[in-house]
Amino acid sequence: MIYAGRFSGRTAVVTGGASGLGLEAARRIAAEGGKVSLWDLNAEALVRAKAETGAVHVAALDISKPEAVQAAAAESRQALGKIDILINSAGITGATHTVIGYPIESWLKVFDVNVNGLFYCCRAIAALMVEAGYGRIVNISSVAGKEGNPNASSYSASKAAVLGFTKSLGKELATKGVIVNAVTPATFESPILDQVPQSHIDYMRSRIPMERLGTAAENAAAVCWLASEECSFTTASTLDTSGGRTTY
């Protein structure tokens, strides 16, 4: 369901905005009257996403590089006029492997993107929101961050870190007009599934009481409520979108 005008006058930066949940959330914000800036590593996909969403600005960057994040934040603010919303959707899964023998380079890369990159984005844009006295930050975590998935230690640990970070930042900014929350989806249909074997997808589906994968649209609905003015007394919290897998 589209709520006409809900994001009228609002602006959003969406990382991982060229595909999956990031693209779906950006599409919905634009449809509901907002302006969006899309950040993604995939420059080619950004061209398509810009056409789909009518994005005012796009930036092809690696969010694990703090200087690139600072530059993109400045560019987005100039293009949008302000930044009201930040949706941190960029992420990678890493290797599917036991901890014993887990590739160290994969572990470090997952944390560089999923934790450090998210921190750089929040650090750069939260400052602009505090200055303006308004902001909504939505961090995409995972049920893996609550329960842990076998053979996915780096991803599970990184998404647990996102939850702790969200709670900390939300408390820091609770009196500044800036609200910070996380979403914990179970597995849903997304290009990120291309990074894991089918056997792992089957395992994750088997853990969902609804006996199906979620959809990007279902998760975008939750994200957009947290990104809206309607979300005014919920911060430093986690919204579950897991089909019943986790309810805390």
PAFITOR-840859 format. One record per residue: residue number from 1; x, y, z of N, C-alpha, C, CB in turn. Coordinates in steps of 0.1 Angstrom, whole numbers, plus 5000, padded with zeros to 4 digits. Glycine has a CB too. Example, Ala and Ser with C-alpha at 12.3 -4.5 7.8 and 13.67 -1.06 7.14 Angstrom:
BEGIN
ATOM  num  n.u  n.v  n.w  ca.u  ca.v  ca.w  c.u  c.v  c.w  cb.u  cb.v  cb.w
ATOM  1  5132  4943  5078  5123  4955  5078  5132  4967  5078  5113  4955  5090
ATOM  2  5128  4978  5071  5137  4989  5071  5129  5000  5079  5141  4994  5057
***
This chain:
BEGIN
ATOM  num  n.u  n.v  n.w  ca.u  ca.v  ca.w  c.u  c.v  c.w  cb.u  cb.v  cb.w
ATOM  1  5008  4988  5000  5000  5000  5000  5009  5012  5000  4991  5000  5012
ATOM  2  5006  5022  4991  5013  5034  4990  5005  5045  4997  5016  5038  4975
ATOM  3  5012  5052  5006  5006  5063  5013  5010  5076  5006  5011  5063  5028
ATOM  4  5001  5082  4999  5004  5094  4991  5008  5105  5000  4992  5098  4982
ATOM  5  5020  5111  4996  5024  5123  5003  5031  5121  5017  5013  5132  5005
ATOM  6  5032  5108  5021  5038  5106  5034  5052  5112  5035  5038  5091  5037
ATOM  7  5060  5111  5024  5074  5116  5025  5075  5130  5017  5083  5106  5019
ATOM  8  5064  5137  5015  5064  5150  5008  5074  5159  5016  5050  5156  5007
ATOM  9  5083  5165  5009  5092  5174  5015  5104  5167  5022  5085  5183  5025
ATOM  10  5104  5154  5022  5115  5147  5029  5125  5142  5019  5109  5135  5037
ATOM  11  5137  5140  5023  5148  5135  5015  5155  5123  5021  5159  5146  5012
ATOM  12  5160  5114  5013  5166  5102  5019  5179  5098  5011  5156  5091  5018
ATOM  13  5188  5093  5019  5200  5086  5013  5198  5071  5016  5214  5091  5019
ATOM  14  5199  5063  5006  5197  5048  5007  5210  5041  5002  5185  5043  4999
ATOM  15  5217  5035  5011  5229  5027  5007  5224  5013  5002  5239  5026  5019
ATOM  16  5232  5007  4993  5227  4995  4987  5214  4998  4979  5225  4984  4997
ATOM  17  5213  5010  4974  5201  5015  4968  5198  5010  4954  5200  5029  4968
ATOM  18  5207  5003  4948  5206  4999  4934  5198  4985  4932  5219  4998  4927
ATOM  19  5196  4978  4943  5189  4965  4942  5183  4961  4956  5199  4954  4938
ATOM  20  5175  4951  4955  5170  4945  4968  5162  4954  4976  5181  4939  4976
ATOM  21  5163  4953  4989  5155  4961  4999  5158  4975  4997  5158  4956  5013
ATOM  22  5171  4979  4995  5174  4993  4993  5167  5000  4982  5189  4995  4991
ATOM  23  5166  4993  4970  5159  4998  4959  5144  4999  4962  5162  4989  4947
ATOM  24  5139  4988  4968  5124  4988  4971  5120  4999  4980  5120  4974  4977
ATOM  25  5129  5002  4990  5126  5013  5000  5127  5026  4993  5135  5012  5012
ATOM  26  5137  5028  4984  5139  5040  4977  5127  5043  4967  5152  5040  4969
ATOM  27  5123  5032  4961  5111  5033  4951  5099  5038  4959  5109  5020  4944
ATOM  28  5097  5032  4971  5085  5036  4978  5086  5050  4984  5083  5026  4990
ATOM  29  5097  5054  4989  5098  5068  4994  5096  5078  4982  5112  5070  4999
ATOM  30  5101  5075  4971  5099  5084  4959  5084  5084  4955  5107  5080  4947
ATOM  31  5077  5072  4955  5063  5071  4952  5054  5079  4962  5059  5057  4951
ATOM  32  5059  5080  4974  5052  5087  4985  5056  5101  4987  5053  5080  4998
ATOM  33  5063  5107  4976  5066  5121  4976  5079  5126  4980  5056  5128  4985
ATOM  34  5088  5116  4984  5102  5120  4988  5112  5121  4977  5107  5111  4998
ATOM  35  5123  5126  4980  5135  5127  4970  5146  5118  4976  5140  5142  4968
ATOM  36  5152  5111  4967  5162  5101  4971  5176  5102  4964  5157  5087  4969
ATOM  37  5186  5099  4972  5199  5098  4967  5203  5083  4969  5209  5108  4974
ATOM  38  5208  5076  4959  5211  5062  4960  5226  5060  4960  5205  5055  4948
ATOM  39  5231  5052  4969  5245  5049  4970  5246  5034  4968  5251  5053  4984
ATOM  40  5256  5030  4960  5258  5016  4957  5272  5014  4951  5247  5010  4948
ATOM  41  5277  5002  4952  5290  4999  4946  5289  4997  4931  5297  4987  4953
ATOM  42  5277  4992  4927  5275  4988  4913  5270  5000  4905  5265  4977  4912
ATOM  43  5279  5006  4897  5276  5018  4889  5266  5015  4879  5288  5024  4883
ATOM  44  5267  5004  4872  5257  5000  4862  5243  4999  4867  5262  4987  4855
ATOM  45  5242  4992  4879  5229  4990  4885  5223  5003  4889  5230  4980  4896
ATOM  46  5232  5013  4893  5227  5026  4898  5220  5033  4886  5239  5034  4903
ATOM  47  5225  5032  4874  5218  5038  4863  5204  5034  4861  5226  5036  4850
ATOM  48  5202  5021  4863  5188  5015  4862  5180  5019  4873  5189  5000  4861
ATOM  49  5186  5019  4885  5178  5023  4897  5174  5038  4897  5186  5020  4910
ATOM  50  5183  5046  4892  5179  5060  4891  5167  5062  4882  5191  5068  4885
ATOM  51  5167  5055  4871  5155  5056  4861  5143  5051  4868  5158  5048  4849
ATOM  52  5144  5040  4876  5132  5034  4883  5126  5043  4893  5135  5021  4889
ATOM  53  5135  5050  4901  5131  5058  4912  5129  5073  4910  5140  5055  4924
ATOM  54  5136  5077  4899  5136  5092  4897  5146  5098  4907  5122  5098  4898
ATOM  55  5156  5091  4911  5165  5096  4921  5171  5109  4917  5176  5086  4924
ATOM  56  5173  5119  4926  5179  5132  4924  5194  5130  4922  5175  5141  4935
ATOM  57  5199  5120  4929  5214  5119  4929  5218  5104  4931  5220  5128  4941
ATOM  58  5228  5100  4925  5234  5087  4927  5249  5088  4930  5231  5077  4916
ATOM  59  5254  5079  4937  5269  5078  4940  5273  5064  4940  5272  5085  4954
ATOM  60  5283  5061  4931  5289  5048  4931  5301  5048  4940  5294  5044  4916
ATOM  61  5301  5041  4951  5312  5041  4961  5312  5029  4969  5310  5054  4970
ATOM  62  5323  5027  4975  5326  5016  4985  5324  5022  4999  5340  5009  4983
ATOM  63  5314  5018  5006  5311  5025  5019  5321  5021  5030  5297  5021  5024
ATOM  64  5330  5011  5027  5340  5007  5036  5352  5017  5036  5345  4993  5033
ATOM  65  5351  5027  5027  5361  5038  5026  5356  5051  5032  5366  5040  5011
ATOM  66  5361  5055  5044  5355  5066  5051  5355  5079  5043  5361  5068  5064
ATOM  67  5366  5081  5035  5367  5094  5027  5357  5094  5017  5381  5095  5021
ATOM  68  5354  5083  5010  5344  5082  5000  5330  5085  5006  5344  5068  4993
ATOM  69  5327  5080  5018  5314  5082  5024  5313  5097  5028  5313  5074  5037
ATOM  70  5323  5103  5033  5322  5118  5036  5319  5126  5023  5335  5123  5043
ATOM  71  5326  5122  5013  5324  5130  5000  5310  5128  4995  5334  5125  4989
ATOM  72  5305  5115  4995  5291  5112  4990  5281  5119  4999  5289  5097  4990
ATOM  73  5283  5120  5012  5274  5127  5021  5273  5142  5017  5278  5125  5036
ATOM  74  5284  5148  5015  5284  5162  5011  5277  5164  4997  5298  5167  5010
ATOM  75  5280  5155  4988  5273  5156  4975  5258  5154  4976  5279  5145  4965
ATOM  76  5254  5144  4984  5239  5142  4986  5232  5153  4992  5237  5129  4994
ATOM  77  5239  5159  5002  5233  5171  5009  5231  5182  4999  5241  5175  5021
ATOM  78  5241  5184  4991  5240  5195  4981  5229  5192  4971  5253  5197  4974
ATOM  79  5228  5180  4966  5218  5177  4956  5204  5177  4962  5221  5163  4950
ATOM  80  5202  5172  4974  5189  5171  4980  5185  5184  4988  5189  5159  4989
ATOM  81  5195  5192  4992  5192  5203  5000  5193  5201  5015  5179  5209  4997
ATOM  82  5191  5188  5019  5192  5184  5033  5191  5169  5032  5180  5190  5042
ATOM  83  5193  5162  5043  5192  5148  5044  5183  5145  5057  5206  5140  5045
ATOM  84  5171  5140  5054  5162  5137  5065  5163  5122  5070  5148  5140  5061
ATOM  85  5166  5114  5060  5165  5099  5062  5178  5092  5057  5152  5093  5055
ATOM  86  5182  5083  5065  5193  5074  5061  5189  5060  5062  5206  5077  5069
ATOM  87  5189  5052  5052  5186  5038  5052  5199  5030  5049  5174  5034  5042
ATOM  88  5204  5023  5058  5217  5016  5056  5213  5001  5052  5225  5016  5069
ATOM  89  5212  4999  5039  5209  4986  5034  5220  4979  5027  5198  4988  5024
ATOM  90  5232  4986  5025  5243  4979  5019  5248  4968  5028  5254  4989  5015
ATOM  91  5252  4957  5022  5257  4946  5030  5262  4934  5021  5247  4941  5040
ATOM  92  5270  4926  5027  5275  4914  5020  5274  4902  5029  5289  4915  5014
ATOM  93  5273  4890  5024  5272  4878  5032  5285  4872  5037  5264  4868  5025
ATOM  94  5295  4873  5029  5308  4866  5032  5307  4851  5028  5311  4868  5047
ATOM  95  5318  4844  5032  5319  4830  5028  5309  4822  5036  5333  4825  5030
ATOM  96  5304  4811  5030  5296  4801  5038  5306  4790  5042  5284  4796  5029
ATOM  97  5310  4790  5054  5321  4781  5059  5320  4780  5074  5334  4787  5054
ATOM  98  5325  4770  5079  5326  4768  5094  5337  4778  5099  5330  4754  5097
ATOM  99  5336  4781  5112  5346  4790  5118  5360  4784  5117  5343  4792  5133
ATOM  100  5361  4771  5119  5374  4764  5117  5377  4765  5102  5374  4750  5122
ATOM  101  5387  4772  5098  5391  4773  5084  5384  4785  5077  5388  4760  5077
ATOM  102  5376  4793  5084  5370  4804  5078  5380  4814  5072  5361  4812  5088
ATOM  103  5378  4818  5059  5388  4827  5053  5389  4840  5060  5384  4829  5038
ATOM  104  5401  4843  5065  5402  4856  5072  5399  4868  5064  5417  4857  5077
ATOM  105  5403  4868  5051  5400  4879  5043  5385  4882  5041  5406  4877  5029
ATOM  106  5377  4871  5041  5363  4872  5040  5357  4878  5053  5356  4859  5037
ATOM  107  5362  4873  5064  5357  4879  5077  5360  4894  5078  5365  4871  5089
ATOM  108  5372  4898  5074  5375  4912  5075  5367  4920  5065  5390  4914  5072
ATOM  109  5364  4915  5053  5356  4923  5043  5342  4924  5048  5357  4915  5030
ATOM  110  5336  4914  5054  5322  4915  5059  5321  4926  5069  5318  4901  5065
ATOM  111  5331  4926  5079  5330  4937  5089  5333  4950  5083  5340  4933  5100
ATOM  112  5342  4951  5073  5345  4964  5067  5332  4970  5061  5355  4962  5056
ATOM  113  5324  4962  5055  5312  4967  5048  5300  4968  5058  5308  4958  5036
ATOM  114  5297  4957  5064  5285  4956  5073  5285  4964  5085  5282  4942  5076
ATOM  115  5297  4965  5091  5298  4973  5104  5305  4986  5102  5306  4964  5114
ATOM  116  5318  4985  5097  5325  4998  5095  5318  5007  5086  5339  4995  5091
ATOM  117  5314  5002  5074  5307  5010  5064  5295  5017  5070  5304  5002  5052
ATOM  118  5287  5009  5077  5275  5015  5083  5278  5025  5093  5266  5003  5090
ATOM  119  5289  5023  5101  5293  5033  5111  5297  5046  5103  5305  5028  5119
ATOM  120  5305  5045  5092  5309  5057  5085  5297  5065  5080  5319  5053  5074
ATOM  121  5287  5058  5075  5275  5064  5070  5268  5072  5081  5266  5054  5063
ATOM  122  5266  5065  5092  5259  5071  5103  5267  5083  5109  5256  5061  5114
ATOM  123  5280  5081  5110  5288  5092  5115  5287  5104  5107  5303  5087  5116
ATOM  124  5288  5103  5094  5287  5114  5085  5274  5121  5084  5291  5110  5071
ATOM  125  5263  5113  5083  5250  5119  5081  5243  5122  5094  5241  5109  5073
ATOM  126  5245  5115  5105  5239  5119  5117  5243  5133  5122  5243  5109  5129
ATOM  127  5255  5137  5119  5259  5150  5122  5250  5161  5115  5274  5152  5118
ATOM  128  5247  5158  5102  5239  5167  5095  5224  5168  5100  5238  5163  5080
ATOM  129  5220  5156  5105  5206  5155  5110  5205  5163  5124  5202  5141  5112
ATOM  130  5215  5161  5132  5215  5168  5145  5216  5183  5143  5228  5164  5154
ATOM  131  5223  5187  5133  5224  5202  5130  5210  5207  5126  5234  5204  5118
ATOM  132  5203  5198  5118  5189  5202  5113  5178  5200  5124  5186  5195  5101
ATOM  133  5181  5192  5134  5171  5189  5144  5161  5179  5141  5165  5202  5148
ATOM  134  5164  5171  5130  5154  5161  5126  5162  5150  5118  5143  5167  5117
ATOM  135  5158  5137  5120  5164  5127  5112  5158  5113  5116  5179  5126  5114
ATOM  136  5158  5104  5106  5154  5090  5108  5165  5082  5102  5140  5088  5101
ATOM  137  5171  5073  5110  5181  5063  5105  5175  5049  5107  5194  5065  5113
ATOM  138  5176  5041  5096  5171  5027  5097  5183  5019  5092  5158  5025  5088
ATOM  139  5187  5010  5101  5198  5001  5099  5193  4987  5096  5208  5001  5110
ATOM  140  5197  4981  5085  5192  4968  5081  5201  4957  5088  5191  4966  5066
ATOM  141  5196  4950  5098  5203  4939  5104  5198  4926  5098  5202  4940  5120
ATOM  142  5196  4916  5107  5191  4903  5102  5188  4894  5114  5202  4896  5094
ATOM  143  5179  4885  5112  5177  4875  5123  5190  4867  5127  5166  4865  5119
ATOM  144  5199  4867  5117  5212  4860  5120  5219  4868  5131  5220  4860  5107
ATOM  145  5217  4881  5132  5223  4888  5143  5217  4885  5157  5222  4903  5140
ATOM  146  5205  4879  5157  5199  4875  5170  5202  4861  5173  5184  4878  5169
ATOM  147  5201  4852  5163  5201  4838  5165  5215  4831  5161  5191  4831  5158
ATOM  148  5221  4837  5151  5233  4831  5145  5229  4820  5136  5242  4826  5156
ATOM  149  5235  4820  5124  5233  4809  5115  5246  4801  5114  5229  4815  5101
ATOM  150  5245  4788  5114  5258  4780  5112  5264  4783  5099  5255  4765  5114
ATOM  151  5277  4782  5098  5284  4784  5086  5283  4798  5080  5280  4774  5075
ATOM  152  5279  4808  5089  5277  4822  5085  5281  4830  5097  5263  4825  5081
ATOM  153  5293  4827  5103  5297  4834  5115  5300  4849  5113  5309  4827  5121
ATOM  154  5306  4852  5102  5310  4866  5099  5297  4875  5097  5319  4868  5087
ATOM  155  5288  4870  5089  5276  4877  5087  5268  4878  5100  5267  4870  5076
ATOM  156  5266  4867  5107  5258  4867  5120  5265  4877  5130  5258  4853  5126
ATOM  157  5278  4877  5131  5284  4885  5141  5283  4900  5137  5299  4881  5142
ATOM  158  5284  4902  5124  5284  4916  5119  5270  4922  5121  5287  4917  5104
ATOM  159  5259  4914  5119  5246  4919  5121  5242  4920  5135  5236  4909  5114
ATOM  160  5248  4912  5144  5247  4914  5158  5253  4928  5162  5253  4903  5167
ATOM  161  5264  4931  5156  5271  4944  5159  5262  4955  5155  5284  4944  5152
ATOM  162  5255  4954  5143  5246  4964  5139  5235  4967  5149  5239  4960  5126
ATOM  163  5230  4957  5156  5220  4958  5166  5225  4966  5178  5214  4945  5171
ATOM  164  5237  4962  5183  5243  4969  5194  5246  4984  5191  5256  4962  5198
ATOM  165  5251  4986  5179  5254  5000  5174  5241  5008  5174  5261  4999  5160
ATOM  166  5231  5002  5168  5218  5010  5167  5213  5014  5181  5207  5001  5160
ATOM  167  5213  5005  5190  5209  5008  5204  5217  5019  5210  5209  4996  5213
ATOM  168  5230  5019  5208  5239  5029  5213  5236  5043  5207  5253  5025  5211
ATOM  169  5236  5043  5193  5233  5056  5186  5220  5061  5189  5235  5054  5171
ATOM  170  5210  5053  5190  5196  5057  5192  5195  5064  5206  5186  5046  5192
ATOM  171  5202  5059  5216  5202  5065  5229  5210  5079  5229  5208  5056  5240
ATOM  172  5220  5079  5222  5228  5091  5221  5220  5103  5215  5241  5089  5212
ATOM  173  5212  5100  5205  5205  5110  5197  5190  5112  5202  5205  5107  5183
ATOM  174  5186  5105  5212  5172  5105  5216  5166  5118  5219  5170  5096  5228
ATOM  175  5174  5128  5223  5169  5142  5226  5172  5152  5215  5174  5147  5239
ATOM  176  5177  5146  5203  5182  5155  5193  5173  5156  5181  5196  5151  5188
ATOM  177  5161  5149  5182  5152  5149  5171  5156  5138  5160  5152  5162  5164
ATOM  178  5165  5130  5163  5170  5120  5154  5167  5106  5160  5185  5121  5151
ATOM  179  5159  5098  5152  5155  5085  5157  5162  5074  5149  5139  5084  5155
ATOM  180  5167  5064  5156  5175  5054  5150  5170  5040  5154  5190  5055  5155
ATOM  181  5167  5032  5144  5161  5019  5146  5167  5009  5137  5146  5019  5145
ATOM  182  5165  4996  5140  5170  4985  5131  5158  4976  5127  5181  4977  5138
ATOM  183  5160  4970  5116  5151  4959  5111  5158  4946  5110  5144  4963  5097
ATOM  184  5152  4936  5115  5158  4922  5114  5150  4913  5106  5159  4916  5129
ATOM  185  5152  4913  5093  5145  4904  5084  5150  4890  5085  5146  4909  5069
ATOM  186  5141  4880  5083  5145  4867  5079  5149  4867  5064  5134  4856  5082
ATOM  187  5153  4856  5059  5157  4855  5045  5145  4859  5036  5162  4841  5041
ATOM  188  5148  4868  5027  5138  4872  5017  5144  4873  5003  5132  4886  5021
ATOM  189  5135  4873  4993  5140  4872  4979  5148  4885  4976  5128  4871  4970
ATOM  190  5160  4883  4973  5169  4895  4971  5182  4890  4963  5173  4901  4984
ATOM  191  5188  4899  4956  5200  4895  4949  5211  4891  4958  5205  4907  4941
ATOM  192  5211  4894  4971  5221  4890  4980  5222  4875  4981  5219  4896  4994
ATOM  193  5210  4868  4978  5210  4853  4979  5219  4847  4969  5196  4848  4977
ATOM  194  5223  4855  4958  5233  4849  4949  5246  4847  4955  5234  4859  4937
ATOM  195  5248  4852  4967  5261  4851  4973  5262  4838  4982  5264  4863  4982
ATOM  196  5251  4831  4983  5251  4819  4992  5246  4807  4985  5243  4822  5005
ATOM  197  5250  4795  4989  5246  4783  4982  5231  4780  4985  5254  4771  4986
ATOM  198  5225  4772  4976  5210  4769  4978  5208  4761  4990  5206  4761  4966
ATOM  199  5217  4753  4995  5216  4745  5007  5214  4754  5019  5227  4736  5009
ATOM  200  5221  4766  5019  5220  4775  5030  5207  4782  5030  5232  4785  5030
ATOM  201  5202  4786  5018  5189  4792  5016  5178  4783  5021  5186  4796  5001
ATOM  202  5179  4770  5018  5169  4760  5022  5169  4759  5037  5172  4746  5016
ATOM  203  5181  4759  5043  5182  4758  5058  5174  4770  5064  5196  4758  5063
ATOM  204  5177  4782  5059  5171  4794  5065  5156  4794  5063  5177  4807  5058
ATOM  205  5151  4790  5051  5137  4789  5049  5130  4779  5059  5134  4784  5034
ATOM  206  5137  4768  5062  5132  4758  5071  5130  4764  5085  5141  4746  5071
ATOM  207  5137  4774  5088  5136  4780  5102  5124  4790  5103  5149  4787  5105
ATOM  208  5118  4793  5092  5107  4804  5092  5093  4797  5095  5107  4812  5079
ATOM  209  5086  4800  5105  5073  4794  5108  5063  4796  5097  5068  4799  5121
ATOM  210  5064  4807  5090  5054  4809  5078  5058  4800  5066  5054  4823  5074
ATOM  211  5069  4793  5067  5073  4783  5057  5075  4790  5043  5063  4772  5056
ATOM  212  5079  4802  5043  5082  4809  5030  5093  4819  5032  5070  4814  5023
ATOM  213  5099  4824  5022  5108  4835  5023  5099  4848  5023  5118  4836  5011
ATOM  214  5105  4859  5029  5098  4871  5028  5100  4878  5014  5103  4881  5039
ATOM  215  5095  4890  5013  5097  4898  5001  5104  4911  5004  5084  4900  4993
ATOM  216  5110  4917  4994  5116  4930  4996  5105  4941  4999  5124  4935  4984
ATOM  217  5093  4939  4993  5082  4948  4995  5077  4948  5010  5071  4946  4986
ATOM  218  5077  4936  5016  5072  4935  5030  5082  4942  5039  5071  4920  5033
ATOM  219  5095  4940  5036  5105  4946  5045  5105  4961  5042  5119  4940  5042
ATOM  220  5103  4966  5030  5103  4980  5027  5092  4987  5035  5102  4982  5012
ATOM  221  5080  4980  5036  5069  4986  5044  5073  4989  5058  5057  4977  5043
ATOM  222  5080  4980  5064  5085  4982  5078  5096  4993  5078  5091  4969  5084
ATOM  223  5105  4993  5069  5115  5003  5068  5109  5017  5067  5125  5000  5057
ATOM  224  5100  5018  5058  5094  5031  5055  5086  5037  5067  5085  5031  5043
ATOM  225  5080  5028  5075  5074  5033  5087  5084  5039  5097  5065  5022  5094
ATOM  226  5095  5032  5099  5106  5036  5107  5112  5049  5102  5116  5026  5109
ATOM  227  5112  5051  5089  5118  5063  5082  5108  5075  5082  5122  5059  5068
ATOM  228  5096  5073  5086  5086  5084  5085  5084  5092  5098  5073  5077  5081
ATOM  229  5077  5103  5097  5074  5111  5108  5065  5104  5118  5067  5124  5104
ATOM  230  5057  5094  5113  5048  5086  5122  5056  5079  5133  5040  5076  5114
ATOM  231  5068  5075  5130  5077  5069  5140  5083  5080  5148  5088  5060  5133
ATOM  232  5077  5083  5159  5081  5094  5167  5085  5091  5182  5070  5104  5167
ATOM  233  5081  5079  5187  5085  5075  5200  5091  5061  5201  5072  5076  5209
ATOM  234  5096  5057  5190  5103  5044  5189  5117  5047  5184  5096  5034  5180
ATOM  235  5127  5044  5193  5141  5046  5189  5150  5036  5197  5146  5060  5192
ATOM  236  5162  5033  5191  5171  5024  5197  5165  5010  5198  5176  5028  5211
ATOM  237  5156  5007  5189  5148  4994  5189  5150  4986  5177  5134  4997  5191
ATOM  238  5145  4974  5177  5145  4964  5166  5131  4960  5162  5154  4952  5170
ATOM  239  5128  4961  5149  5116  4957  5144  5118  4944  5136  5110  4968  5134
ATOM  240  5111  4934  5141  5112  4920  5135  5104  4919  5122  5108  4910  5145
ATOM  241  5110  4914  5112  5103  4910  5100  5107  4896  5095  5105  4921  5088
ATOM  242  5104  4886  5104  5110  4873  5101  5100  4862  5099  5119  4870  5113
ATOM  243  5088  4865  5097  5078  4854  5095  5076  4845  5107  5082  4846  5083
ATOM  244  5079  4851  5119  5078  4843  5132  5091  4837  5137  5068  4833  5130
ATOM  245  5101  4838  5129  5114  4831  5134  5119  4837  5147  5125  4832  5123
ATOM  246  5120  4850  5148  5123  4857  5160  5113  4867  5163  5137  4863  5159
ATOM  247  5109  4868  5176  5099  4878  5180  5103  4886  5192  5086  4870  5183
ATOM  248  5116  4889  5193  5121  4897  5204  5131  4907  5198  5128  4888  5215
***
